[in-house]
Amino acid sequence: MSTEKAATFDCPECDVSAPSTSVPYDSLGYVVCPVCGYAATPNAEDSPVAERSPSAGD
């Protein structure tokens, strides 16, 4: 009988590792670290849309 390793969440802020089934999610479905509260949400500043000027399509 083989044993499979369970999926884990590794927080980039506090380096905690927890089973993904025990990690909470916010109302939009993004993971939230159970130790430090880090929320893995997309960052609007890194978005290619945020870098374009309003007149880019003109």
PQR file with spaces between the fields and no chain letter, atoms N, CA, C, O and H, PARSE charges and radii, in Angstrom:
ATOM       1  N    MET     1       0.839   -1.177    0.000 -0.4000 1.5000
ATOM       2  CA   MET     1       0.000    0.000    0.000 -0.0000 2.0000
ATOM       3  C    MET     1       0.886    1.243    0.000  0.5500 1.7000
ATOM       4  O    MET     1       1.753    1.380    0.863 -0.5500 1.4000
ATOM       5  N    SER     2       0.680    2.153   -0.957 -0.4000 1.5000
ATOM       6  CA   SER     2       1.519    3.338   -1.014 -0.0000 2.0000
ATOM       7  C    SER     2       0.880    4.486   -0.230  0.5500 1.7000
ATOM       8  O    SER     2      -0.339    4.568   -0.078 -0.5500 1.4000
ATOM       9  H    SER     2      -0.025    2.042   -1.658  0.4000 1.0000
ATOM      10  N    THR     3       1.744    5.355    0.255 -0.4000 1.5000
ATOM      11  CA   THR     3       1.282    6.524    0.990 -0.0000 2.0000
ATOM      12  C    THR     3       1.588    7.757    0.158  0.5500 1.7000
ATOM      13  O    THR     3       2.716    7.945   -0.297 -0.5500 1.4000
ATOM      14  H    THR     3       2.734    5.289    0.132  0.4000 1.0000
ATOM      15  N    GLU     4       0.576    8.600   -0.039 -0.4000 1.5000
ATOM      16  CA   GLU     4       0.769    9.824   -0.801 -0.0000 2.0000
ATOM      17  C    GLU     4       0.924   11.000    0.152  0.5500 1.7000
ATOM      18  O    GLU     4       0.262   11.074    1.188 -0.5500 1.4000
ATOM      19  H    GLU     4      -0.341    8.448    0.331  0.4000 1.0000
ATOM      20  N    LYS     5       1.803   11.907   -0.217 -0.4000 1.5000
ATOM      21  CA   LYS     5       2.008   13.102    0.602 -0.0000 2.0000
ATOM      22  C    LYS     5       0.853   14.063    0.359  0.5500 1.7000
ATOM      23  O    LYS     5       0.502   14.338   -0.789 -0.5500 1.4000
ATOM      24  H    LYS     5       2.340   11.846   -1.058  0.4000 1.0000
ATOM      25  N    ALA     6       0.260   14.573    1.436 -0.4000 1.5000
ATOM      26  CA   ALA     6      -0.866   15.506    1.332 -0.0000 2.0000
ATOM      27  C    ALA     6      -0.381   16.875    0.858  0.5500 1.7000
ATOM      28  O    ALA     6       0.769   17.245    1.092 -0.5500 1.4000
ATOM      29  H    ALA     6       0.545   14.349    2.368  0.4000 1.0000
ATOM      30  N    ALA     7      -1.246   17.612    0.202 -0.4000 1.5000
ATOM      31  CA   ALA     7      -0.927   18.959   -0.247 -0.0000 2.0000
ATOM      32  C    ALA     7      -0.776   19.882    0.960  0.5500 1.7000
ATOM      33  O    ALA     7      -1.519   19.775    1.935 -0.5500 1.4000
ATOM      34  H    ALA     7      -2.180   17.311    0.011  0.4000 1.0000
ATOM      35  N    THR     8       0.192   20.784    0.878 -0.4000 1.5000
ATOM      36  CA   THR     8       0.415   21.715    1.977 -0.0000 2.0000
ATOM      37  C    THR     8       0.415   23.153    1.489  0.5500 1.7000
ATOM      38  O    THR     8       0.663   23.431    0.315 -0.5500 1.4000
ATOM      39  H    THR     8       0.795   20.871    0.085  0.4000 1.0000
ATOM      40  N    PHE     9       0.133   24.056    2.412 -0.4000 1.5000
ATOM      41  CA   PHE     9       0.225   25.488    2.171 -0.0000 2.0000
ATOM      42  C    PHE     9       1.510   25.956    2.823  0.5500 1.7000
ATOM      43  O    PHE     9       1.729   25.704    4.008 -0.5500 1.4000
ATOM      44  H    PHE     9      -0.068   23.830    3.365  0.4000 1.0000
ATOM      45  N    ASP    10       2.367   26.636    2.064 -0.4000 1.5000
ATOM      46  CA   ASP    10       3.615   27.187    2.580 -0.0000 2.0000
ATOM      47  C    ASP    10       3.532   28.707    2.513  0.5500 1.7000
ATOM      48  O    ASP    10       3.531   29.284    1.426 -0.5500 1.4000
ATOM      49  H    ASP    10       2.189   26.840    1.101  0.4000 1.0000
ATOM      50  N    CYS    11       3.462   29.351    3.664 -0.4000 1.5000
ATOM      51  CA   CYS    11       3.314   30.800    3.720 -0.0000 2.0000
ATOM      52  C    CYS    11       4.623   31.491    3.341  0.5500 1.7000
ATOM      53  O    CYS    11       5.670   31.183    3.910 -0.5500 1.4000
ATOM      54  H    CYS    11       3.463   28.882    4.548  0.4000 1.0000
ATOM      55  N    PRO    12       4.574   32.422    2.386 -0.5600 1.5000
ATOM      56  CA   PRO    12       5.789   33.140    2.002  0.2800 2.0000
ATOM      57  C    PRO    12       6.206   34.207    3.017  0.5500 1.7000
ATOM      58  O    PRO    12       7.337   34.691    2.965 -0.5500 1.4000
ATOM      59  N    GLU    13       5.326   34.576    3.927 -0.4000 1.5000
ATOM      60  CA   GLU    13       5.627   35.611    4.913 -0.0000 2.0000
ATOM      61  C    GLU    13       6.270   35.053    6.180  0.5500 1.7000
ATOM      62  O    GLU    13       7.286   35.573    6.639 -0.5500 1.4000
ATOM      63  H    GLU    13       4.407   34.183    3.969  0.4000 1.0000
ATOM      64  N    CYS    14       5.685   33.999    6.748 -0.4000 1.5000
ATOM      65  CA   CYS    14       6.189   33.494    8.034 -0.0000 2.0000
ATOM      66  C    CYS    14       6.772   32.079    7.952  0.5500 1.7000
ATOM      67  O    CYS    14       7.166   31.513    8.972 -0.5500 1.4000
ATOM      68  H    CYS    14       4.859   33.576    6.375  0.4000 1.0000
ATOM      69  N    ASP    15       6.827   31.510    6.756 -0.4000 1.5000
ATOM      70  CA   ASP    15       7.424   30.191    6.503 -0.0000 2.0000
ATOM      71  C    ASP    15       6.741   29.038    7.225  0.5500 1.7000
ATOM      72  O    ASP    15       7.352   27.987    7.423 -0.5500 1.4000
ATOM      73  H    ASP    15       6.507   31.970    5.927  0.4000 1.0000
ATOM      74  N    VAL    16       5.489   29.217    7.620 -0.4000 1.5000
ATOM      75  CA   VAL    16       4.753   28.107    8.225 -0.0000 2.0000
ATOM      76  C    VAL    16       4.294   27.168    7.112  0.5500 1.7000
ATOM      77  O    VAL    16       4.008   27.604    5.997 -0.5500 1.4000
ATOM      78  H    VAL    16       4.993   30.071    7.459  0.4000 1.0000
ATOM      79  N    SER    17       4.229   25.894    7.423 -0.4000 1.5000
ATOM      80  CA   SER    17       3.730   24.895    6.488 -0.0000 2.0000
ATOM      81  C    SER    17       2.573   24.185    7.169  0.5500 1.7000
ATOM      82  O    SER    17       2.718   23.672    8.279 -0.5500 1.4000
ATOM      83  H    SER    17       4.461   25.539    8.328  0.4000 1.0000
ATOM      84  N    ALA    18       1.413   24.153    6.499 -0.4000 1.5000
ATOM      85  CA   ALA    18       0.221   23.551    7.094 -0.0000 2.0000
ATOM      86  C    ALA    18      -0.506   22.733    6.035  0.5500 1.7000
ATOM      87  O    ALA    18      -0.430   23.054    4.849 -0.5500 1.4000
ATOM      88  H    ALA    18       1.295   24.569    5.597  0.4000 1.0000
ATOM      89  N    PRO    19      -1.211   21.680    6.445 -0.5600 1.5000
ATOM      90  CA   PRO    19      -2.009   20.921    5.475  0.2800 2.0000
ATOM      91  C    PRO    19      -3.029   21.834    4.813  0.5500 1.7000
ATOM      92  O    PRO    19      -3.695   22.615    5.493 -0.5500 1.4000
ATOM      93  N    SER    20      -3.156   21.747    3.510 -0.4000 1.5000
ATOM      94  CA   SER    20      -4.044   22.655    2.789 -0.0000 2.0000
ATOM      95  C    SER    20      -5.496   22.520    3.221  0.5500 1.7000
ATOM      96  O    SER    20      -6.274   23.460    3.061 -0.5500 1.4000
ATOM      97  H    SER    20      -2.615   21.113    2.958  0.4000 1.0000
ATOM      98  N    THR    21      -5.872   21.379    3.762 -0.4000 1.5000
ATOM      99  CA   THR    21      -7.254   21.191    4.211 -0.0000 2.0000
ATOM     100  C    THR    21      -7.552   21.937    5.503  0.5500 1.7000
ATOM     101  O    THR    21      -8.719   22.115    5.851 -0.5500 1.4000
ATOM     102  H    THR    21      -5.240   20.615    3.892  0.4000 1.0000
ATOM     103  N    SER    22      -6.515   22.381    6.227 -0.4000 1.5000
ATOM     104  CA   SER    22      -6.744   23.084    7.488 -0.0000 2.0000
ATOM     105  C    SER    22      -6.540   24.591    7.373  0.5500 1.7000
ATOM     106  O    SER    22      -6.624   25.297    8.378 -0.5500 1.4000
ATOM     107  H    SER    22      -5.567   22.237    5.944  0.4000 1.0000
ATOM     108  N    VAL    23      -6.274   25.099    6.166 -0.4000 1.5000
ATOM     109  CA   VAL    23      -6.024   26.515    5.954 -0.0000 2.0000
ATOM     110  C    VAL    23      -7.330   27.209    5.573  0.5500 1.7000
ATOM     111  O    VAL    23      -8.044   26.726    4.694 -0.5500 1.4000
ATOM     112  H    VAL    23      -6.207   24.525    5.350  0.4000 1.0000
ATOM     113  N    PRO    24      -7.659   28.341    6.220 -0.5600 1.5000
ATOM     114  CA   PRO    24      -8.903   29.053    5.890  0.2800 2.0000
ATOM     115  C    PRO    24      -8.773   29.849    4.592  0.5500 1.7000
ATOM     116  O    PRO    24      -7.671   30.154    4.136 -0.5500 1.4000
ATOM     117  N    TYR    25      -9.907   30.169    4.021 -0.4000 1.5000
ATOM     118  CA   TYR    25      -9.980   30.974    2.800 -0.0000 2.0000
ATOM     119  C    TYR    25     -10.879   32.176    3.058  0.5500 1.7000
ATOM     120  O    TYR    25     -11.819   32.099    3.850 -0.5500 1.4000
ATOM     121  H    TYR    25     -10.802   29.921    4.391  0.4000 1.0000
ATOM     122  N    ASP    26     -10.584   33.297    2.380 -0.4000 1.5000
ATOM     123  CA   ASP    26     -11.426   34.483    2.558 -0.0000 2.0000
ATOM     124  C    ASP    26     -12.691   34.357    1.710  0.5500 1.7000
ATOM     125  O    ASP    26     -12.907   33.335    1.060 -0.5500 1.4000
ATOM     126  H    ASP    26      -9.821   33.359    1.737  0.4000 1.0000
ATOM     127  N    SER    27     -13.518   35.388    1.719 -0.4000 1.5000
ATOM     128  CA   SER    27     -14.803   35.328    1.024 -0.0000 2.0000
ATOM     129  C    SER    27     -14.667   35.238   -0.493  0.5500 1.7000
ATOM     130  O    SER    27     -15.609   34.831   -1.174 -0.5500 1.4000
ATOM     131  H    SER    27     -13.342   36.218    2.247  0.4000 1.0000
ATOM     132  N    LEU    28     -13.509   35.612   -1.027 -0.4000 1.5000
ATOM     133  CA   LEU    28     -13.274   35.507   -2.466 -0.0000 2.0000
ATOM     134  C    LEU    28     -12.565   34.212   -2.854  0.5500 1.7000
ATOM     135  O    LEU    28     -12.341   33.957   -4.037 -0.5500 1.4000
ATOM     136  H    LEU    28     -12.744   35.943   -0.474  0.4000 1.0000
ATOM     137  N    GLY    29     -12.214   33.397   -1.864 -0.4000 1.5000
ATOM     138  CA   GLY    29     -11.592   32.109   -2.130 -0.0000 2.0000
ATOM     139  C    GLY    29     -10.077   32.108   -2.111  0.5500 1.7000
ATOM     140  O    GLY    29      -9.453   31.134   -2.531 -0.5500 1.4000
ATOM     141  H    GLY    29     -12.396   33.605   -0.903  0.4000 1.0000
ATOM     142  N    TYR    30      -9.471   33.196   -1.624 -0.4000 1.5000
ATOM     143  CA   TYR    30      -8.015   33.252   -1.525 -0.0000 2.0000
ATOM     144  C    TYR    30      -7.580   32.698   -0.175  0.5500 1.7000
ATOM     145  O    TYR    30      -8.255   32.902    0.834 -0.5500 1.4000
ATOM     146  H    TYR    30      -9.978   33.987   -1.283  0.4000 1.0000
ATOM     147  N    VAL    31      -6.454   32.001   -0.162 -0.4000 1.5000
ATOM     148  CA   VAL    31      -5.955   31.370    1.050 -0.0000 2.0000
ATOM     149  C    VAL    31      -5.472   32.430    2.039  0.5500 1.7000
ATOM     150  O    VAL    31      -4.931   33.462    1.643 -0.5500 1.4000
ATOM     151  H    VAL    31      -5.905   31.835   -0.982  0.4000 1.0000
ATOM     152  N    VAL    32      -5.678   32.157    3.351 -0.4000 1.5000
ATOM     153  CA   VAL    32      -5.245   33.041    4.430 -0.0000 2.0000
ATOM     154  C    VAL    32      -4.403   32.211    5.394  0.5500 1.7000
ATOM     155  O    VAL    32      -4.836   31.160    5.867 -0.5500 1.4000
ATOM     156  H    VAL    32      -6.118   31.318    3.673  0.4000 1.0000
ATOM     157  N    CYS    33      -3.190   32.698    5.681 -0.4000 1.5000
ATOM     158  CA   CYS    33      -2.295   31.970    6.585 -0.0000 2.0000
ATOM     159  C    CYS    33      -2.913   31.912    7.981  0.5500 1.7000
ATOM     160  O    CYS    33      -3.341   32.937    8.511 -0.5500 1.4000
ATOM     161  H    CYS    33      -2.839   33.552    5.297  0.4000 1.0000
ATOM     162  N    PRO    34      -2.962   30.713    8.583 -0.5600 1.5000
ATOM     163  CA   PRO    34      -3.550   30.582    9.920  0.2800 2.0000
ATOM     164  C    PRO    34      -2.670   31.160   11.036  0.5500 1.7000
ATOM     165  O    PRO    34      -3.138   31.323   12.162 -0.5500 1.4000
ATOM     166  N    VAL    35      -1.406   31.471   10.738 -0.4000 1.5000
ATOM     167  CA   VAL    35      -0.500   31.980   11.762 -0.0000 2.0000
ATOM     168  C    VAL    35      -0.370   33.501   11.695  0.5500 1.7000
ATOM     169  O    VAL    35      -0.603   34.186   12.691 -0.5500 1.4000
ATOM     170  H    VAL    35      -1.025   31.339    9.822  0.4000 1.0000
ATOM     171  N    CYS    36      -0.001   34.033   10.527 -0.4000 1.5000
ATOM     172  CA   CYS    36       0.267   35.474   10.435 -0.0000 2.0000
ATOM     173  C    CYS    36      -0.834   36.268    9.738  0.5500 1.7000
ATOM     174  O    CYS    36      -0.816   37.498    9.774 -0.5500 1.4000
ATOM     175  H    CYS    36       0.187   33.476    9.718  0.4000 1.0000
ATOM     176  N    GLY    37      -1.790   35.593    9.104 -0.4000 1.5000
ATOM     177  CA   GLY    37      -2.887   36.279    8.446 -0.0000 2.0000
ATOM     178  C    GLY    37      -2.595   36.710    7.019  0.5500 1.7000
ATOM     179  O    GLY    37      -3.408   37.402    6.407 -0.5500 1.4000
ATOM     180  H    GLY    37      -1.804   34.593    9.075  0.4000 1.0000
ATOM     181  N    TYR    38      -1.437   36.312    6.473 -0.4000 1.5000
ATOM     182  CA   TYR    38      -1.095   36.639    5.086 -0.0000 2.0000
ATOM     183  C    TYR    38      -2.204   36.154    4.165  0.5500 1.7000
ATOM     184  O    TYR    38      -2.646   35.010    4.273 -0.5500 1.4000
ATOM     185  H    TYR    38      -0.776   35.750    6.970  0.4000 1.0000
ATOM     186  N    ALA    39      -2.652   37.012    3.267 -0.4000 1.5000
ATOM     187  CA   ALA    39      -3.687   36.648    2.306 -0.0000 2.0000
ATOM     188  C    ALA    39      -3.083   36.623    0.906  0.5500 1.7000
ATOM     189  O    ALA    39      -2.514   37.616    0.453 -0.5500 1.4000
ATOM     190  H    ALA    39      -2.292   37.941    3.180  0.4000 1.0000
ATOM     191  N    ALA    40      -3.204   35.511    0.237 -0.4000 1.5000
ATOM     192  CA   ALA    40      -2.634   35.342   -1.098 -0.0000 2.0000
ATOM     193  C    ALA    40      -3.573   35.902   -2.150  0.5500 1.7000
ATOM     194  O    ALA    40      -4.182   35.152   -2.912 -0.5500 1.4000
ATOM     195  H    ALA    40      -3.666   34.704    0.605  0.4000 1.0000
ATOM     196  N    THR    41      -3.691   37.237   -2.190 -0.4000 1.5000
ATOM     197  CA   THR    41      -4.557   37.890   -3.168 -0.0000 2.0000
ATOM     198  C    THR    41      -3.710   38.459   -4.296  0.5500 1.7000
ATOM     199  O    THR    41      -2.527   38.740   -4.104 -0.5500 1.4000
ATOM     200  H    THR    41      -3.197   37.847   -1.570  0.4000 1.0000
ATOM     201  N    PRO    42      -4.304   38.629   -5.463 -0.5600 1.5000
ATOM     202  CA   PRO    42      -3.545   39.230   -6.552  0.2800 2.0000
ATOM     203  C    PRO    42      -3.201   40.683   -6.238  0.5500 1.7000
ATOM     204  O    PRO    42      -3.987   41.389   -5.607 -0.5500 1.4000
ATOM     205  N    ASN    43      -2.053   41.118   -6.670 -0.4000 1.5000
ATOM     206  CA   ASN    43      -1.590   42.468   -6.393 -0.0000 2.0000
ATOM     207  C    ASN    43      -1.850   43.332   -7.617  0.5500 1.7000
ATOM     208  O    ASN    43      -1.273   43.087   -8.676 -0.5500 1.4000
ATOM     209  H    ASN    43      -1.414   40.544   -7.183  0.4000 1.0000
ATOM     210  N    ALA    44      -2.700   44.330   -7.495 -0.4000 1.5000
ATOM     211  CA   ALA    44      -3.075   45.184   -8.624 -0.0000 2.0000
ATOM     212  C    ALA    44      -1.880   45.946   -9.184  0.5500 1.7000
ATOM     213  O    ALA    44      -1.861   46.252  -10.376 -0.5500 1.4000
ATOM     214  H    ALA    44      -3.169   44.530   -6.634  0.4000 1.0000
ATOM     215  N    GLU    45      -0.882   46.261   -8.360 -0.4000 1.5000
ATOM     216  CA   GLU    45       0.285   46.995   -8.834 -0.0000 2.0000
ATOM     217  C    GLU    45       1.118   46.182   -9.811  0.5500 1.7000
ATOM     218  O    GLU    45       1.785   46.761  -10.668 -0.5500 1.4000
ATOM     219  H    GLU    45      -0.897   46.012   -7.391  0.4000 1.0000
ATOM     220  N    ASP    46       1.100   44.858   -9.709 -0.4000 1.5000
ATOM     221  CA   ASP    46       1.869   44.002  -10.598 -0.0000 2.0000
ATOM     222  C    ASP    46       1.109   43.647  -11.860  0.5500 1.7000
ATOM     223  O    ASP    46       1.637   42.959  -12.734 -0.5500 1.4000
ATOM     224  H    ASP    46       0.558   44.388   -9.013  0.4000 1.0000
ATOM     225  N    SER    47      -0.120   44.108  -11.960 -0.4000 1.5000
ATOM     226  CA   SER    47      -0.966   43.781  -13.098 -0.0000 2.0000
ATOM     227  C    SER    47      -0.537   44.546  -14.336  0.5500 1.7000
ATOM     228  O    SER    47      -0.246   45.738  -14.240 -0.5500 1.4000
ATOM     229  H    SER    47      -0.549   44.666  -11.250  0.4000 1.0000
ATOM     230  N    PRO    48      -0.487   43.896  -15.509 -0.5600 1.5000
ATOM     231  CA   PRO    48      -0.140   44.605  -16.731  0.2800 2.0000
ATOM     232  C    PRO    48      -1.150   45.701  -17.054  0.5500 1.7000
ATOM     233  O    PRO    48      -0.787   46.685  -17.698 -0.5500 1.4000
ATOM     234  N    VAL    49      -2.391   45.566  -16.633 -0.4000 1.5000
ATOM     235  CA   VAL    49      -3.418   46.571  -16.887 -0.0000 2.0000
ATOM     236  C    VAL    49      -3.091   47.848  -16.121  0.5500 1.7000
ATOM     237  O    VAL    49      -3.306   48.945  -16.638 -0.5500 1.4000
ATOM     238  H    VAL    49      -2.686   44.767  -16.110  0.4000 1.0000
ATOM     239  N    ALA    50      -2.575   47.726  -14.896 -0.4000 1.5000
ATOM     240  CA   ALA    50      -2.252   48.887  -14.080 -0.0000 2.0000
ATOM     241  C    ALA    50      -1.084   49.675  -14.663  0.5500 1.7000
ATOM     242  O    ALA    50      -0.956   50.867  -14.383 -0.5500 1.4000
ATOM     243  H    ALA    50      -2.400   46.835  -14.477  0.4000 1.0000
ATOM     244  N    GLU    51      -0.229   49.041  -15.466 -0.4000 1.5000
ATOM     245  CA   GLU    51       0.936   49.703  -16.033 -0.0000 2.0000
ATOM     246  C    GLU    51       0.606   50.472  -17.304  0.5500 1.7000
ATOM     247  O    GLU    51       1.381   51.335  -17.717 -0.5500 1.4000
ATOM     248  H    GLU    51      -0.333   48.073  -15.693  0.4000 1.0000
ATOM     249  N    ARG    52      -0.516   50.180  -17.924 -0.4000 1.5000
ATOM     250  CA   ARG    52      -0.886   50.873  -19.150 -0.0000 2.0000
ATOM     251  C    ARG    52      -1.422   52.261  -18.848  0.5500 1.7000
ATOM     252  O    ARG    52      -2.063   52.480  -17.820 -0.5500 1.4000
ATOM     253  H    ARG    52      -1.145   49.479  -17.589  0.4000 1.0000
ATOM     254  N    SER    53      -1.161   53.179  -19.732 -0.4000 1.5000
ATOM     255  CA   SER    53      -1.726   54.508  -19.564 -0.0000 2.0000
ATOM     256  C    SER    53      -3.160   54.496  -20.052  0.5500 1.7000
ATOM     257  O    SER    53      -3.500   53.656  -20.885 -0.5500 1.4000
ATOM     258  H    SER    53      -0.640   53.001  -20.567  0.4000 1.0000
ATOM     259  N    PRO    54      -4.030   55.398  -19.569 -0.5600 1.5000
ATOM     260  CA   PRO    54      -5.431   55.412  -19.980  0.2800 2.0000
ATOM     261  C    PRO    54      -5.611   55.607  -21.488  0.5500 1.7000
ATOM     262  O    PRO    54      -6.618   55.178  -22.051 -0.5500 1.4000
ATOM     263  N    SER    55      -4.644   56.252  -22.141 -0.4000 1.5000
ATOM     264  CA   SER    55      -4.775   56.514  -23.566 -0.0000 2.0000
ATOM     265  C    SER    55      -4.043   55.483  -24.433  0.5500 1.7000
ATOM     266  O    SER    55      -3.815   55.736  -25.616 -0.5500 1.4000
ATOM     267  H    SER    55      -3.827   56.601  -21.683  0.4000 1.0000
ATOM     268  N    ALA    56      -3.673   54.334  -23.872 -0.4000 1.5000
ATOM     269  CA   ALA    56      -2.892   53.341  -24.601 -0.0000 2.0000
ATOM     270  C    ALA    56      -3.638   52.835  -25.836  0.5500 1.7000
ATOM     271  O    ALA    56      -2.996   52.444  -26.811 -0.5500 1.4000
ATOM     272  H    ALA    56      -3.858   54.129  -22.911  0.4000 1.0000
ATOM     273  N    GLY    57      -4.955   52.831  -25.824 -0.4000 1.5000
ATOM     274  CA   GLY    57      -5.709   52.318  -26.954 -0.0000 2.0000
ATOM     275  C    GLY    57      -6.089   53.390  -27.967  0.5500 1.7000
ATOM     276  O    GLY    57      -6.719   53.088  -28.980 -0.5500 1.4000
ATOM     277  H    GLY    57      -5.476   53.149  -25.032  0.4000 1.0000
ATOM     278  N    ASP    58      -5.714   54.631  -27.706 -0.4000 1.5000
ATOM     279  CA   ASP    58      -6.097   55.729  -28.601 -0.0000 2.0000
ATOM     280  C    ASP    58      -5.175   55.854  -29.790  0.5500 1.7000
ATOM     281  O    ASP    58      -5.368   56.732  -30.632 -0.5500 1.4000
ATOM     282  H    ASP    58      -5.202   54.876  -26.883  0.4000 1.0000
